[in-house]
Amino acid sequence: MKKLLVLVFLAVLMIATTVPAVASTTTDLTVTATPTHISISVSGSPYDFTTVAASATPSTATDYFTVTNGSTVAIDVEIYVTGDWTGGVGWTHSDTATAGADTAGLSANKGGSWGTGDVIVKKSAAYEKIATAQAATTNFDFGLKLYAPTSFSDGVEKSVTVRLSAAA
């Protein structure tokens, strides 16, 4: 009986050592990606310079408007007007911020001091950047300065649309 038990034990041992271990034939890994998301909004609109005199240069504080940046990447932000000034005898918008008869201009300043770092707000395709490489989710402030016409053809309120456009 002992011999039989020893033989059975040895047989089981031989079988156990000759059967290969079971290995996994598949495995999984997780891959993620975050899409580029660009999102800006501005507070402080609409803004009214109220009554302006010929050749006046009224301005907001350079931190009057706040751009809320909800982007997931660094962005460049251009500032421009979408056309000429409307209302009564409209004003031509100057791409050099040079006032003239029924011609007005705008400049913008990103939270600094007027005269330092100002950018011209244009209506042509060569738009100026008010912010370059603005860090993701980092807000910024800016102001606007009006260069009123040197003379007016009427006293009707004028308006223009200022647009901010962000890109990665």
C-alpha positions as CSV (number, residue, x, y, z in Angstrom):
1,M,0.0,0.0,0.0
2,K,2.8,2.3,0.8
3,K,4.4,1.6,-2.6
4,L,1.1,2.3,-4.2
5,L,0.8,5.6,-2.5
6,V,4.3,6.5,-3.4
7,L,3.6,5.6,-7.0
8,V,0.4,7.7,-7.1
9,F,2.2,10.6,-5.5
10,L,5.0,10.4,-8.0
11,A,2.6,10.1,-10.9
12,V,0.7,13.2,-9.7
13,L,4.0,15.0,-9.3
14,M,5.1,14.2,-12.8
15,I,1.7,15.3,-14.3
16,A,1.8,18.6,-12.3
17,T,5.3,19.4,-13.5
18,T,4.7,18.6,-17.2
19,V,1.4,20.7,-17.5
20,P,2.3,24.3,-18.6
21,A,1.1,27.2,-16.5
22,V,-2.0,28.9,-17.9
23,A,-1.0,32.4,-19.3
24,S,-3.2,35.3,-20.2
25,T,-3.7,35.7,-24.0
26,T,-5.1,39.2,-23.8
27,T,-4.4,42.4,-21.9
28,D,-6.0,45.9,-21.9
29,L,-4.6,49.4,-21.6
30,T,-6.4,52.8,-21.3
31,V,-5.7,55.6,-23.7
32,T,-7.0,59.2,-23.1
33,A,-6.9,62.4,-25.1
34,T,-8.1,65.9,-24.2
35,P,-9.4,67.9,-27.1
36,T,-8.3,71.5,-27.7
37,H,-11.1,73.7,-26.4
38,I,-11.1,77.4,-27.0
39,S,-13.6,79.5,-25.1
40,I,-13.6,83.3,-24.3
41,S,-16.2,85.7,-23.2
42,V,-16.0,89.4,-22.2
43,S,-17.7,91.5,-19.5
44,G,-18.3,95.2,-19.6
45,S,-20.4,95.4,-22.8
46,P,-22.1,97.5,-24.0
47,Y,-19.9,100.5,-23.3
48,D,-20.9,104.1,-24.0
49,F,-18.3,106.9,-24.3
50,T,-21.4,109.3,-24.0
51,T,-21.1,112.7,-25.6
52,V,-17.7,113.3,-27.2
53,A,-16.2,116.5,-28.6
54,A,-14.4,116.7,-31.9
55,S,-10.8,115.4,-31.7
56,A,-11.4,114.0,-28.1
57,T,-9.6,110.9,-27.0
58,P,-11.7,109.5,-24.1
59,S,-10.8,106.1,-22.7
60,T,-11.9,103.4,-20.3
61,A,-9.5,102.3,-17.6
62,T,-7.1,99.7,-19.0
63,D,-8.8,97.1,-16.8
64,Y,-12.4,98.0,-17.6
65,F,-13.3,94.9,-19.7
66,T,-12.5,91.4,-18.4
67,V,-11.9,88.5,-20.8
68,T,-12.8,85.2,-19.2
69,N,-10.6,82.5,-20.7
70,G,-12.1,79.0,-20.5
71,S,-9.6,77.5,-23.0
72,T,-7.7,74.3,-22.3
73,V,-4.6,75.6,-24.2
74,A,-2.6,78.8,-24.5
75,I,-4.3,81.2,-26.9
76,D,-3.7,84.3,-29.0
77,V,-6.5,86.9,-29.0
78,E,-7.1,89.3,-31.8
79,I,-9.2,92.5,-31.4
80,Y,-10.9,94.2,-34.3
81,V,-14.1,96.0,-35.4
82,T,-16.5,94.3,-37.7
83,G,-17.2,97.4,-39.9
84,D,-17.6,101.1,-39.9
85,W,-19.5,103.1,-37.3
86,T,-23.2,103.3,-37.9
87,G,-25.9,105.8,-37.0
88,G,-26.9,108.9,-39.0
89,V,-24.0,109.9,-41.1
90,G,-21.7,107.0,-40.1
91,W,-18.1,107.3,-39.3
92,T,-15.4,105.6,-41.3
93,H,-13.2,103.4,-39.0
94,S,-9.5,104.2,-39.3
95,D,-7.1,101.3,-39.3
96,T,-4.4,103.7,-38.1
97,A,-6.5,105.2,-35.2
98,T,-6.1,108.5,-37.0
99,A,-9.1,110.8,-36.6
100,G,-10.5,112.9,-39.5
101,A,-13.7,114.3,-40.7
102,D,-16.3,111.7,-39.8
103,T,-13.4,109.2,-39.3
104,A,-12.8,107.6,-35.9
105,G,-10.4,105.1,-34.5
106,L,-9.9,102.9,-31.5
107,S,-7.0,101.5,-29.6
108,A,-6.9,98.9,-26.9
109,N,-4.5,98.3,-23.9
110,K,-4.2,95.0,-22.0
111,G,-4.3,96.1,-18.4
112,G,-1.3,98.3,-18.5
113,S,-0.9,102.1,-18.9
114,W,-2.2,104.1,-21.9
115,G,0.7,104.8,-24.2
116,T,2.5,101.6,-23.2
117,G,1.6,98.5,-25.1
118,D,-1.5,100.0,-26.9
119,V,-2.7,98.1,-30.0
120,I,-4.8,99.6,-32.8
121,V,-8.2,98.1,-33.3
122,K,-8.5,97.6,-37.0
123,K,-11.2,96.6,-39.4
124,S,-8.9,95.2,-42.1
125,A,-7.6,91.6,-42.2
126,A,-4.3,92.6,-40.5
127,Y,-5.8,92.4,-37.0
128,E,-3.7,93.2,-34.0
129,K,-3.3,90.7,-31.1
130,I,-4.2,92.0,-27.7
131,A,-3.0,88.8,-26.0
132,T,-0.3,86.4,-27.2
133,A,0.3,83.0,-25.7
134,Q,-2.3,83.7,-23.0
135,A,-2.1,80.7,-20.6
136,A,-5.1,78.3,-20.5
137,T,-7.8,79.4,-18.1
138,T,-6.0,82.7,-17.4
139,N,-8.3,85.7,-17.6
140,F,-7.1,89.2,-18.6
141,D,-8.4,92.8,-18.6
142,F,-8.2,95.5,-21.2
143,G,-9.5,99.0,-22.0
144,L,-10.5,100.9,-25.1
145,K,-9.6,104.5,-26.2
146,L,-11.6,106.4,-28.8
147,Y,-10.0,108.8,-31.3
148,A,-13.1,110.9,-32.1
149,P,-13.5,112.5,-35.5
150,T,-12.0,116.0,-36.1
151,S,-15.5,117.1,-37.3
152,F,-19.0,115.7,-37.4
153,S,-21.7,115.8,-40.0
154,D,-24.5,115.2,-37.5
155,G,-25.2,114.7,-33.8
156,V,-26.6,111.2,-34.0
157,E,-25.3,108.4,-31.8
158,K,-22.7,106.1,-33.5
159,S,-21.9,102.5,-32.7
160,V,-19.4,99.9,-33.8
161,T,-18.9,96.2,-32.9
162,V,-15.6,95.3,-31.4
163,R,-14.8,91.6,-31.7
164,L,-12.3,89.4,-29.9
165,S,-11.2,86.2,-31.6
166,A,-9.1,83.5,-30.0
167,A,-7.0,80.8,-31.6
168,A,-4.5,78.2,-30.2
